[in-house]
């Protein structure tokens, strides 16, 4: 059995090792704000991920989707954003921002449902 200091030292070495080799597993988180108003016609497969700004169409925000992955692994984050956007039952993810900190990439966007245009 480890003493308190030995356990702490072992955990610290493990954390340093994992950080050094970039063992950050991609993940996502959803904070739901609203429910979908119109049932989806087809299953969600590849929602639009808009990193250039907001939607030009009328929409309602359904959720905030956050993805985290290792630095330089934006493709993994984008996959997590797609999964989160589909879990929120959204049509698209807009206003996606990127933030690099401590060897991690964090991407955050707003999951939206597009509304029918009113005449």
Phi and psi restraints in degrees (value plus and minus 20) as a CYANA .aco file:
   2 UNK   PHI    -102.7   -62.7
   2 UNK   PSI     124.9   164.9
   3 UNK   PHI     -99.4   -59.4
   3 UNK   PSI     150.1   190.1
   4 UNK   PHI     -77.0   -37.0
   4 UNK   PSI     -64.8   -24.8
   5 UNK   PHI     -88.6   -48.6
   5 UNK   PSI     -60.7   -20.7
   6 UNK   PHI     -86.3   -46.3
   6 UNK   PSI     -60.4   -20.4
   7 UNK   PHI     -83.8   -43.8
   7 UNK   PSI     -65.4   -25.4
   8 UNK   PHI     -82.7   -42.7
   8 UNK   PSI     -62.0   -22.0
   9 UNK   PHI     -83.4   -43.4
   9 UNK   PSI     -62.6   -22.6
  10 UNK   PHI     -84.1   -44.1
  10 UNK   PSI     -63.1   -23.1
  11 UNK   PHI     -85.8   -45.8
  11 UNK   PSI     -58.6   -18.6
  12 UNK   PHI     -83.5   -43.5
  12 UNK   PSI     -64.7   -24.7
  13 UNK   PHI     -81.5   -41.5
  13 UNK   PSI     -61.3   -21.3
  14 UNK   PHI     -82.8   -42.8
  14 UNK   PSI     -64.3   -24.3
  15 UNK   PHI     -82.7   -42.7
  15 UNK   PSI     -62.7   -22.7
  16 UNK   PHI     -84.6   -44.6
  16 UNK   PSI     -61.9   -21.9
  17 UNK   PHI     -82.2   -42.2
  17 UNK   PSI     -67.5   -27.5
  18 UNK   PHI     -83.6   -43.6
  18 UNK   PSI     -60.4   -20.4
  19 UNK   PHI     -86.1   -46.1
  19 UNK   PSI     -57.8   -17.8
  20 UNK   PHI     -87.6   -47.6
  20 UNK   PSI     -54.9   -14.9
  21 UNK   PHI    -117.9   -77.9
  21 UNK   PSI     -17.4    22.6
  22 UNK   PHI      52.2    92.2
  22 UNK   PSI      18.3    58.3
  23 UNK   PHI    -103.3   -63.3
  23 UNK   PSI      37.9    77.9
  24 UNK   PHI    -120.3   -80.3
  24 UNK   PSI      97.9   137.9
  25 UNK   PHI    -103.5   -63.5
  25 UNK   PSI     111.7   151.7
  26 UNK   PHI     -84.6   -44.6
  26 UNK   PSI     121.1   161.1
  27 UNK   PHI    -171.2  -131.2
  27 UNK   PSI     149.0   189.0
  28 UNK   PHI    -160.1  -120.1
  28 UNK   PSI     141.2   181.2
  29 UNK   PHI    -161.9  -121.9
  29 UNK   PSI     123.5   163.5
  30 UNK   PHI    -143.9  -103.9
  30 UNK   PSI     113.7   153.7
  31 UNK   PHI    -136.6   -96.6
  31 UNK   PSI      83.9   123.9
  32 UNK   PHI     -96.4   -56.4
  32 UNK   PSI     114.2   154.2
  33 UNK   PHI    -133.0   -93.0
  33 UNK   PSI     -47.6    -7.6
  34 UNK   PHI    -175.5  -135.5
  34 UNK   PSI     143.4   183.4
  35 UNK   PHI    -122.1   -82.1
  35 UNK   PSI     133.8   173.8
  36 UNK   PHI     -81.5   -41.5
  36 UNK   PSI     119.7   159.7
  37 UNK   PHI    -110.9   -70.9
  37 UNK   PSI     -56.1   -16.1
  38 UNK   PHI    -138.4   -98.4
  38 UNK   PSI     108.9   148.9
  39 UNK   PHI     -77.9   -37.9
  39 UNK   PSI     124.0   164.0
  40 UNK   PHI     -90.1   -50.1
  40 UNK   PSI     115.8   155.8
  41 UNK   PHI     -94.6   -54.6
  41 UNK   PSI     -54.9   -14.9
  42 UNK   PHI    -153.9  -113.9
  42 UNK   PSI     137.3   177.3
  43 UNK   PHI     -82.7   -42.7
  43 UNK   PSI     128.9   168.9
  44 UNK   PHI     -94.4   -54.4
  44 UNK   PSI     104.5   144.5
  45 UNK   PHI    -143.7  -103.7
  45 UNK   PSI     -75.5   -35.5
  46 UNK   PHI    -156.0  -116.0
  46 UNK   PSI      61.9   101.9
  47 UNK   PHI     -87.3   -47.3
  47 UNK   PSI     137.3   177.3
  48 UNK   PHI     -89.5   -49.5
  48 UNK   PSI     110.8   150.8
  49 UNK   PHI    -134.5   -94.5
  49 UNK   PSI      86.6   126.6
  50 UNK   PHI    -119.4   -79.4
  50 UNK   PSI      84.3   124.3
  51 UNK   PHI    -113.7   -73.7
  51 UNK   PSI     -19.1    20.9
  52 UNK   PHI    -116.5   -76.5
  52 UNK   PSI     -30.3     9.7
  53 UNK   PHI     134.7   174.7
  53 UNK   PSI    -168.2  -128.2
  54 UNK   PHI    -119.8   -79.8
  54 UNK   PSI     153.7   193.7
  55 UNK   PHI     -97.0   -57.0
  55 UNK   PSI     123.2   163.2
  56 UNK   PHI    -107.1   -67.1
  56 UNK   PSI     -28.3    11.7
  57 UNK   PHI    -120.1   -80.1
  57 UNK   PSI     136.7   176.7
  58 UNK   PHI     -81.5   -41.5
  58 UNK   PSI     117.0   157.0
  59 UNK   PHI    -173.4  -133.4
  59 UNK   PSI     146.9   186.9
  60 UNK   PHI    -147.6  -107.6
  60 UNK   PSI     117.5   157.5
  61 UNK   PHI     -95.5   -55.5
  61 UNK   PSI     112.1   152.1
  62 UNK   PHI    -125.7   -85.7
  62 UNK   PSI     -56.2   -16.2
  63 UNK   PHI    -183.8  -143.8
  63 UNK   PSI     142.3   182.3
  64 UNK   PHI    -122.2   -82.2
  64 UNK   PSI     107.4   147.4
  65 UNK   PHI    -134.2   -94.2
  65 UNK   PSI     109.4   149.4
  66 UNK   PHI    -141.6  -101.6
  66 UNK   PSI     114.9   154.9
  67 UNK   PHI    -145.5  -105.5
  67 UNK   PSI     121.3   161.3
  68 UNK   PHI    -149.4  -109.4
  68 UNK   PSI     120.6   160.6
  69 UNK   PHI    -175.1  -135.1
  69 UNK   PSI     159.2   199.2
  70 UNK   PHI     -89.4   -49.4
  70 UNK   PSI     131.6   171.6
  71 UNK   PHI     -78.5   -38.5
  71 UNK   PSI     117.1   157.1
  72 UNK   PHI      60.7   100.7
  72 UNK   PSI     -11.7    28.3
  73 UNK   PHI    -137.8   -97.8
  73 UNK   PSI      32.4    72.4
  74 UNK   PHI     -80.8   -40.8
  74 UNK   PSI     -54.1   -14.1
  75 UNK   PHI     -79.7   -39.7
  75 UNK   PSI     -59.5   -19.5
  76 UNK   PHI     -85.5   -45.5
  76 UNK   PSI     -59.4   -19.4
  77 UNK   PHI     -84.7   -44.7
  77 UNK   PSI     -61.1   -21.1
  78 UNK   PHI     -82.9   -42.9
  78 UNK   PSI     -58.8   -18.8
  79 UNK   PHI     -81.4   -41.4
  79 UNK   PSI     -64.2   -24.2
  80 UNK   PHI     -84.9   -44.9
  80 UNK   PSI     -56.3   -16.3
  81 UNK   PHI     -83.6   -43.6
  81 UNK   PSI     -61.8   -21.8
  82 UNK   PHI     -81.8   -41.8
  82 UNK   PSI     -65.0   -25.0
  83 UNK   PHI     -80.9   -40.9
  83 UNK   PSI     -66.9   -26.9
  84 UNK   PHI     -83.5   -43.5
  84 UNK   PSI     -59.7   -19.7
  85 UNK   PHI     -84.2   -44.2
  85 UNK   PSI     -61.7   -21.7
  86 UNK   PHI     -87.0   -47.0
  86 UNK   PSI     -58.9   -18.9
  87 UNK   PHI     -82.6   -42.6
  87 UNK   PSI     -51.3   -11.3
  88 UNK   PHI    -100.9   -60.9
  88 UNK   PSI     -23.0    17.0
  89 UNK   PHI      40.5    80.5
  89 UNK   PSI      18.4    58.4
  90 UNK   PHI    -117.4   -77.4
  90 UNK   PSI     142.0   182.0
  91 UNK   PHI    -106.1   -66.1
  91 UNK   PSI     -50.8   -10.8
  92 UNK   PHI    -177.5  -137.5
  92 UNK   PSI     145.9   185.9
  93 UNK   PHI    -140.2  -100.2
  93 UNK   PSI     101.6   141.6
  94 UNK   PHI    -137.8   -97.8
  94 UNK   PSI     148.6   188.6
  95 UNK   PHI      33.0    73.0
  95 UNK   PSI      21.9    61.9
  96 UNK   PHI     -93.2   -53.2
  96 UNK   PSI     109.1   149.1
  97 UNK   PHI    -136.4   -96.4
  97 UNK   PSI     136.6   176.6
  98 UNK   PHI    -139.2   -99.2
  98 UNK   PSI     126.0   166.0
  99 UNK   PHI    -166.5  -126.5
  99 UNK   PSI     105.0   145.0
 100 UNK   PHI    -123.0   -83.0
 100 UNK   PSI     109.7   149.7
 101 UNK   PHI    -176.1  -136.1
 101 UNK   PSI     113.5   153.5
 102 UNK   PHI      31.5    71.5
 102 UNK   PSI      20.5    60.5
 103 UNK   PHI      57.6    97.6
 103 UNK   PSI      -8.0    32.0
 104 UNK   PHI    -140.4  -100.4
 104 UNK   PSI     128.7   168.7
 105 UNK   PHI    -129.0   -89.0
 105 UNK   PSI     110.5   150.5
 106 UNK   PHI    -142.8  -102.8
 106 UNK   PSI     107.5   147.5
 107 UNK   PHI    -141.2  -101.2
 107 UNK   PSI     114.9   154.9
 108 UNK   PHI    -153.2  -113.2
 108 UNK   PSI     118.1   158.1
 109 UNK   PHI    -169.9  -129.9
 109 UNK   PSI     152.1   192.1
 110 UNK   PHI    -125.0   -85.0
 110 UNK   PSI      99.7   139.7
 111 UNK   PHI     -99.8   -59.8
 111 UNK   PSI     108.9   148.9
 112 UNK   PHI    -148.9  -108.9
 112 UNK   PSI     135.7   175.7
 113 UNK   PHI    -128.6   -88.6
 113 UNK   PSI     108.3   148.3
 114 UNK   PHI     -96.4   -56.4
 114 UNK   PSI     118.3   158.3
 115 UNK   PHI    -117.6   -77.6
 115 UNK   PSI     131.6   171.6
 116 UNK   PHI     -86.8   -46.8
 116 UNK   PSI     120.5   160.5
 117 UNK   PHI     -86.7   -46.7
 117 UNK   PSI     117.9   157.9
 118 UNK   PHI    -114.7   -74.7
 118 UNK   PSI     119.2   159.2
